[in-house]
Amino acid sequence: MTPAEMTDLLLDRLLAGWENEIVEFKEAGDGYSTDKIGAYFSALSNEANLRGAESGWLVFGVKNTTRNVVGTPYRPEPGRLQSLKMQIAENAEPSATFSEILELAHPDGRVLLLKVPPAPRGIPIAWKGHYYARSGESLDSLHLSKLDEIRAQTLATDWTAVVVPSATMKHLDPAAIARARQGFAERNGPRLPAADIASWGDAKFLAKARLTRDGGITRAALLLLGADTSTHLLSPHPAQLTWKLVGQESAYRHFRLPFLLNATELANQIRNVQLRLLPPNELIYREISKYDERSILEALYNCIAHQDYTTASRVIVTEHVDKLVFESVGEFYDGTPGDYALDERIPRKYRNPFLVEAMTELNLIDQMGYGIHRMVQDQVRRFLPLPDYDLTQSAEVKLTIPGAVIDESYSQLLMVRTDLPLDDVLALDRVQKRLPITDEAIKRLRKAKLIEGRRPNLHVSATVAAVTGRKADYIRTRAQDDAHFSQLIIDYLSQYGGASRKEIDGLLGKYLPDVLDAAQQRSKVTNLLSKMRRDGRIRNAGSQQKPRWELV
């Protein structure tokens, strides 16, 4: 059967079934709206996903009231017709387009059959930020119930936990297994003697390290320990980490399995030269590395651990002259990066719990969310701008680690003011990057003479000597950190057995920052008590109206 005959047969089948949630017929003139086509693309793609269909179809050249072919003049030039694919891909979120566009010279006129792929499992397709669906034969918004149904498709599915039936021990890299044993021993040293770990066979070790299931090799095991020749077992996933150099020089290199070894190889590819910074009022330069090696590996391991592998995408690390950019697919899964920068949140869930647990056992990451906090502290320790997370792209996380000074005043301030609390450093970093900060932070930093100018043109104070001479004033402005407040409360409760809210307000009142008004001070104490309660340190033995706080 010729391609034309097959297309003709396909059209007959679609006409026989007539319009439903995954087939739409239009006459479509030459100027038919691309926005309208995009909306139908979103709707048909989402409906095909919900019905488990191989595809949806948008058919031009058929009168939808009479079921007869009338022909369409839509984009008669082949190049212009095919350019529709690019136009749809540019505005569909995540990027997607027609699988193919078939053109049929029907006796009653020209017919176009546009094949719409189903939305990926767990990811609805939007057109210009709006999700569409079908209601019978009509175009409609994707109702919340349908949206939740699609998004829930992968909630109970961990791609990394799946056993690969054809995988055996020969598909794993011996050097990677040896390195994995070393990491496992480092993590479990206090309770498992190294000699015992060394005595285990590979099968027992992989089971102990949470890399196998009932003896079967999982995708997580292949990602971390797989031999370079085993990538076909993860197809269609490319199983790659890609390094790219941009700027005056350009280069790239792909790193395949095993990720456990090749993450370090990629990190070594990055040109980590020494930077020289001159502290204020000194004549001797301080030398620091452009990037912290621990931060590079932390960022890479986070990309590996939290990527959405169902999208079959690689991790990309781009090296610029002044920064590193790490890109991985999959939205930030639990909370926001800011929650973890201040070490105020512990992750409650993971996209790839099986892989995360295995990487934890191998001492690559932790499960407490400390990684982002450590990267921030590493940059502070080296007087450089803090890491940035860009979550503006749909279902993608982009992390930037600066490798150069942005504002000399900021770096000099960090050199002489090692007592700055982290939340103040975070605010100052946003000031140097011309990003907004809260009114409360502005008042606090301005009173401490750490910033100057008027909003939106705030900048870090250039008079570092004046700032360093006002440490005592700053401490009174800044008061103590939350850890100190928490300890005061714990000491009070230990001595007196309990305390009312009024007693706690009286306890902390003289220590709270002067920059806060009465309402802000009360809000701060409320937040502190709530955090201590969530952490399981205190409990309310009274009522909501008349609380009485006691130690747990």
C-alpha positions in Angstrom: 0.0 0.0 0.0 1.4 3.4 -1.0 1.7 6.3 1.5 -1.1 8.1 -0.2 -3.4 5.0 0.1 -2.5 4.7 3.7 -3.3 8.4 4.4 -6.6 8.0 2.5 -7.5 5.0 4.6 -6.6 6.9 7.8 -8.9 9.8 6.7 -11.8 7.3 6.1 -11.3 5.8 9.6 -11.3 9.3 11.2 -14.4 10.3 9.3 -16.2 7.1 10.3 -15.5 7.8 14.0 -16.4 11.5 13.5 -15.4 14.2 16.0 -14.6 13.1 19.6 -12.2 14.3 22.3 -9.1 13.4 20.2 -10.2 14.3 16.7 -11.1 17.7 15.4 -12.2 18.7 11.8 -11.9 22.2 10.4 -12.3 23.7 6.9 -9.4 26.1 7.7 -8.7 28.9 5.3 -5.2 30.1 4.4 -5.2 32.6 7.2 -6.5 30.2 9.9 -5.3 31.4 13.3 -2.1 29.9 14.6 -3.2 30.7 18.1 -6.4 28.6 17.5 -4.3 25.8 16.2 -2.1 26.0 19.3 -5.2 25.8 21.6 -6.4 22.7 19.7 -3.0 21.2 19.9 -3.0 21.6 23.7 -6.5 20.2 24.0 -6.0 17.2 21.8 -2.6 16.4 23.4 -4.1 16.4 26.9 -7.1 14.4 25.9 -5.0 11.8 24.1 -3.0 11.4 27.3 -6.1 11.0 29.4 -7.5 8.3 27.1 -4.3 6.4 26.6 -4.5 7.1 22.8 -1.5 6.9 20.6 -2.3 10.3 19.1 -4.9 12.9 18.5 -5.7 14.4 15.0 -6.5 17.9 13.8 -7.9 17.6 10.2 -8.1 20.5 7.8 -10.3 20.4 4.7 -13.5 18.7 6.1 -16.8 20.5 6.8 -17.6 19.5 10.3 -21.4 19.8 9.9 -21.8 17.5 6.9 -18.8 15.1 7.2 -17.7 15.8 3.6 -14.3 16.8 2.2 -14.3 20.4 0.9 -10.6 21.0 0.7 -8.4 23.6 2.4 -6.1 26.3 1.0 -4.2 26.5 4.3 -0.5 27.2 3.7 -0.1 25.6 0.2 3.7 26.1 0.2 5.4 23.0 1.7 8.1 25.1 3.6 5.5 27.4 5.1 3.3 24.4 6.1 6.1 22.6 7.8 7.2 25.8 9.6 3.9 25.4 11.6 5.7 22.8 13.7 8.3 25.3 14.9 5.6 27.9 15.7 3.8 25.4 17.8 7.0 24.2 19.6 7.9 27.8 20.5 4.7 28.5 22.5 3.7 25.0 23.8 4.8 24.4 27.4 6.7 22.1 27.7 7.9 22.3 24.2 6.1 19.9 21.9 4.7 19.9 18.3 2.9 17.8 15.7 4.5 14.4 15.2 3.8 14.7 11.4 1.8 16.7 8.9 0.2 14.6 6.2 -1.1 16.1 3.0 -3.7 14.2 0.9 -4.8 15.0 -2.6 -8.4 13.9 -2.1 -10.8 13.9 -5.2 -12.9 16.5 -3.4 -10.0 18.7 -2.4 -6.7 19.0 -0.5 -6.8 17.6 3.1 -4.2 18.1 5.9 -4.0 15.6 8.7 -1.9 17.0 11.7 -0.9 14.3 14.1 -0.9 15.4 17.8 1.3 13.4 20.3 -0.2 12.7 23.7 1.0 14.8 26.6 3.9 13.1 28.5 2.8 11.2 31.6 2.4 13.6 34.5 2.9 16.7 32.4 -0.1 18.5 30.8 0.6 20.6 27.7 -0.2 24.3 27.7 -0.5 26.8 24.9 0.9 30.2 25.8 0.4 29.4 29.5 -3.1 28.1 29.3 -4.2 24.5 29.5 -6.9 23.4 27.1 -9.1 20.3 26.8 -12.2 19.1 24.9 -15.8 19.0 26.2 -17.5 16.8 23.7 -16.7 18.5 20.3 -16.0 21.9 21.9 -12.7 23.5 22.9 -12.6 24.1 26.7 -10.2 24.8 29.6 -8.5 21.8 31.2 -10.7 21.4 34.3 -8.9 21.0 37.6 -10.0 17.4 37.9 -8.3 16.5 34.5 -5.3 18.6 35.4 -4.9 16.7 38.7 -5.4 13.4 36.9 -2.5 14.0 34.5 -0.2 15.4 37.2 -0.9 12.4 39.4 0.2 9.9 36.8 3.8 9.9 38.0 3.3 10.5 41.7 3.4 6.8 42.5 5.9 5.9 39.8 9.7 6.2 40.5 11.5 5.8 37.1 14.8 5.1 38.9 13.3 2.2 41.0 12.4 0.1 37.9 14.3 -3.2 37.5 15.9 -3.7 34.0 15.2 -7.4 33.3 18.1 -7.8 30.8 20.7 -6.1 33.1 23.3 -8.3 34.9 26.4 -7.7 36.9 28.5 -7.6 33.7 26.7 -4.4 32.8 28.2 -2.6 35.8 31.6 -0.9 36.0 34.0 -2.6 38.5 35.8 0.7 39.2 32.5 2.4 40.0 31.5 -0.5 42.3 34.8 -0.1 44.1 34.2 3.6 44.5 30.7 3.0 45.7 32.0 0.6 48.4 34.4 3.4 49.6 31.5 5.9 49.9 29.3 3.3 51.6 32.1 2.6 54.1 32.6 6.3 54.8 28.9 6.8 55.6 28.4 3.6 57.6 31.8 3.5 59.3 30.6 4.0 62.8 28.3 0.9 62.7 29.8 -1.4 60.0 33.5 -2.3 60.1 35.2 -1.7 56.8 36.5 -5.3 56.8 32.9 -6.6 56.8 31.9 -4.4 53.9 34.9 -5.5 51.9 34.0 -9.2 52.6 30.6 -8.8 50.9 30.1 -10.0 47.3 29.0 -7.5 44.8 25.4 -8.7 44.9 25.2 -8.4 48.7 26.8 -5.0 48.6 24.4 -3.6 45.9 21.5 -4.8 48.0 22.8 -3.2 51.1 23.4 0.0 49.2 19.7 0.0 48.0 20.7 -0.3 44.4 18.9 -3.6 43.6 15.4 -4.9 44.1 15.1 -8.6 44.9 18.4 -9.1 43.2 17.4 -7.2 40.0 19.6 -4.4 38.6 17.6 -1.1 38.7 17.9 1.9 36.6 19.4 3.7 39.6 22.2 1.1 39.7 22.8 1.6 36.0 22.9 5.4 36.2 25.4 5.4 39.0 27.5 2.3 38.3 26.7 1.2 34.8 29.4 0.5 32.3 29.9 2.9 29.4 28.6 0.3 27.1 25.4 -0.2 29.0 23.6 3.0 28.0 21.3 1.1 25.6 19.6 -0.5 28.6 18.2 2.9 29.6 17.1 3.9 26.0 15.6 6.3 25.0 17.2 8.2 27.9 20.6 9.5 26.7 22.2 8.8 30.1 24.6 11.7 29.6 26.1 14.6 31.5 27.1 17.3 29.1 29.8 20.0 29.7 29.8 23.0 27.4 32.4 25.9 27.3 31.1 29.2 25.9 32.8 32.6 25.4 36.0 33.4 23.5 36.8 29.7 23.4 34.2 27.0 22.9 34.1 23.3 23.4 31.9 20.5 24.7 32.2 17.0 26.0 29.6 14.3 26.8 30.1 12.1 29.9 28.2 8.8 29.9 27.8 6.1 32.5 28.8 5.6 35.3 27.6 8.9 36.7 29.4 8.1 40.1 32.8 8.4 38.4 32.0 10.7 35.5 30.5 13.5 37.7 34.0 13.9 39.1 35.4 13.8 35.6 33.1 16.5 34.5 34.0 18.6 37.6 37.7 18.2 36.7 37.0 19.5 33.2 36.0 22.9 34.6 38.9 25.4 34.6 39.1 26.4 38.3 41.7 29.1 38.4 42.7 31.2 41.4 41.2 34.6 42.0 43.0 37.4 43.9 40.9 39.7 46.1 42.3 42.7 48.0 40.7 43.3 51.4 40.1 46.9 52.4 43.0 48.7 54.2 45.4 45.8 53.5 48.3 45.4 51.0 48.3 41.6 50.7 45.9 39.8 48.3 43.8 36.9 49.4 43.7 34.0 46.9 40.6 31.9 46.5 39.6 29.3 44.0 37.1 30.5 41.3 34.7 27.7 42.2 34.4 25.5 45.3 34.9 21.9 44.3 32.5 20.6 46.8 29.8 23.0 45.5 30.4 21.8 41.9 29.9 18.2 42.9 26.9 19.1 45.2 25.2 20.8 42.2 25.9 17.9 39.9 24.7 15.3 42.3 21.5 17.3 42.9 20.9 17.4 39.2 21.4 13.6 39.0 19.3 12.9 42.0 16.3 15.1 41.2 16.1 15.2 37.4 12.8 14.0 35.8 14.1 11.0 33.9 10.8 10.4 32.2 11.5 13.3 29.9 14.7 11.5 28.5 16.8 14.7 28.9 20.5 15.1 29.8 22.0 17.3 32.5 23.9 20.2 31.0 26.7 22.2 32.7 27.7 25.4 30.9 31.0 27.0 31.8 31.0 30.8 31.1 33.9 33.1 31.8 32.4 34.3 35.1 29.9 31.6 36.1 28.7 28.0 35.9 25.2 27.1 34.9 23.6 23.7 35.8 20.4 22.8 33.9 18.2 19.8 34.7 14.6 18.9 33.7 11.9 18.7 36.3 10.4 21.5 38.4 11.8 22.2 41.9 10.0 19.3 43.7 9.4 20.3 47.3 9.4 24.0 48.4 11.6 26.7 47.0 15.4 27.1 47.0 15.1 30.0 49.5 13.6 27.6 52.0 16.8 25.5 52.0 19.3 28.4 51.7 18.6 29.4 55.3 18.5 25.7 56.4 14.9 26.2 57.5 13.3 23.2 55.6 13.7 19.4 55.4 12.4 17.8 52.2 9.2 15.9 52.7 9.2 14.1 49.4 11.4 13.3 46.3 10.8 12.8 42.6 13.2 9.8 42.6 13.2 8.4 46.2 14.9 5.2 45.2 17.8 7.0 43.6 18.0 9.5 46.4 18.2 6.8 49.0 21.0 5.0 47.1 23.0 8.2 46.6 22.6 8.8 50.3 24.0 5.4 51.2 27.0 6.0 48.9 27.7 9.3 50.8 27.0 11.5 47.7 24.1 13.5 49.1 22.1 13.8 52.2 18.3 13.6 52.6 18.0 16.6 54.9 18.2 19.4 52.3 21.6 20.7 53.5 23.1 20.9 50.0 21.8 24.3 49.0 22.7 25.7 52.4 26.3 24.4 52.1 26.7 25.9 48.6 25.6 29.3 49.9 28.0 29.1 52.9 30.9 28.1 50.5 30.3 31.2 48.5 30.1 33.4 51.6 33.3 31.9 52.9 35.0 32.8 49.6 33.4 36.4 49.5 31.7 35.8 46.2 28.0 36.3 45.0 25.6 33.6 46.1 24.1 30.8 43.9 20.9 31.7 42.0 18.0 29.4 41.0 16.0 30.2 37.9 12.6 28.5 38.0 11.0 30.6 35.3 11.2 27.9 32.6 8.4 25.4 32.8 9.5 22.1 34.3 13.2 23.0 34.5 15.6 24.1 37.2 18.6 26.3 36.3 21.3 26.9 39.0 24.0 29.5 38.5 27.2 29.6 40.6 29.0 32.9 40.1 32.8 32.7 39.7 33.6 36.4 39.8 33.0 39.5 41.8 29.9 41.5 40.9 30.2 44.4 43.4 33.5 44.9 45.1 31.8 46.6 48.1 29.9 43.4 48.7 33.0 41.2 48.6 35.0 43.6 50.8 32.1 43.7 53.3 32.2 39.9 53.6 36.0 40.0 54.2 35.7 42.3 57.2 32.3 41.4 58.6 32.4 37.7 59.2 29.8 38.1 61.9 27.0 38.9 59.4 24.0 36.6 59.8 23.1 34.6 56.7 19.8 36.2 56.0 21.5 39.6 55.9 24.1 38.2 53.4 21.2 36.9 51.3 19.6 40.3 51.3 22.9 42.1 50.4 23.5 39.6 47.6 20.1 40.5 46.1 21.0 44.2 46.4 24.2 43.8 44.5 22.3 41.9 41.8 19.7 44.7 41.6 16.9 42.3 42.9 14.1 43.5 45.3 14.3 42.8 49.0 11.7 43.1 51.7 10.9 46.4 53.5 12.0 44.8 56.8 15.4 43.9 55.3 15.8 47.4 53.9 15.1 49.0 57.3 17.5 46.6 59.1 20.4 47.0 56.6 19.9 50.7 56.2 20.0 51.3 60.0 23.2 49.2 60.2 24.7 51.4 57.4 25.1 48.3 55.1 23.2 49.7 52.2 22.8 53.1 50.6 20.6 54.8 48.0 16.9 54.8 47.4 14.7 52.1 46.1 15.0 50.7 43.4 18.6 52.0 43.2 19.9 50.4 46.4 23.5 49.5 46.6 25.9 47.9 49.1 27.6 50.6 51.2 31.0 51.5 49.8 32.3 52.9 53.2 33.5 49.6 54.6 35.7 51.3 57.2 32.6 53.1 58.6 30.6 49.9 58.6 33.3 47.9 60.5 33.4 50.7 63.1 29.7 50.2 63.9 29.8 46.6 65.0 28.3 47.2 68.4 25.5 49.3 66.9 24.8 46.6 64.3 24.6 43.9 67.0 22.0 46.0 68.8 20.1 46.5 65.5 20.4 42.9 64.5 20.1 41.4 68.0 20.6 37.7 68.3 19.8 34.9 65.8 16.9 32.5 66.0 19.1 29.8 67.5 19.9 32.1 70.5 16.2 32.9 70.9 15.3 29.2 70.8 17.9 28.4 73.5 16.5 31.2 75.7 13.0 29.7 75.5 14.3 26.2 76.2 16.3 27.4 79.2 13.2 29.2 80.6 10.9 26.2 80.1 13.5 23.8 81.7 13.6 26.0 84.8 10.0 26.9 85.1 8.2 24.0 83.4 6.1 26.1 81.1 5.4 29.6 79.9 2.4 31.6 78.6 2.8 33.7 75.4 2.9 36.9 77.6 5.9 35.4 79.5 7.7 34.5 76.4 7.1 37.9 74.9 8.6 39.4 78.1 11.6 37.0 77.9 12.5 37.9 74.4 11.4 41.5 74.2 14.7 43.1 75.2 16.7 41.0 72.8 14.6 41.5 69.6 16.0 43.9 66.9 15.3 47.6 67.5 14.4 47.9 63.8 11.2 45.9 64.3 8.0 47.6 65.5 5.7 46.0 68.1 3.6 44.1 65.5 6.7 42.8 63.7 8.3 41.6 67.0 5.1 39.7 67.9 5.1 38.1 64.4 8.7 37.1 64.8 8.0 35.4 68.1 5.0 33.6 66.6 7.0 32.3 63.7 9.8 31.2 66.1 7.4 29.2 68.4 5.7 27.6 65.3 9.1 26.5 64.0 10.1 25.0 67.4 6.8 23.2 67.5 7.2 21.8 64.0 10.7 20.6 65.0 9.3 18.7 67.9 11.1 20.7 70.6 8.1 22.3 72.3 4.3 21.8 72.4 1.3 23.9 73.3 -0.3 22.3 76.4 -2.9 25.1 76.6 -5.5 26.3 74.0 -5.1 28.4 70.9 -6.4 31.5 72.7 -4.4 30.8 75.9 -1.3 28.9 74.9 1.0 27.4 77.5 4.3 26.2 76.0 6.2 23.2 77.4 9.2 21.2 76.4 8.5 17.9 74.5 
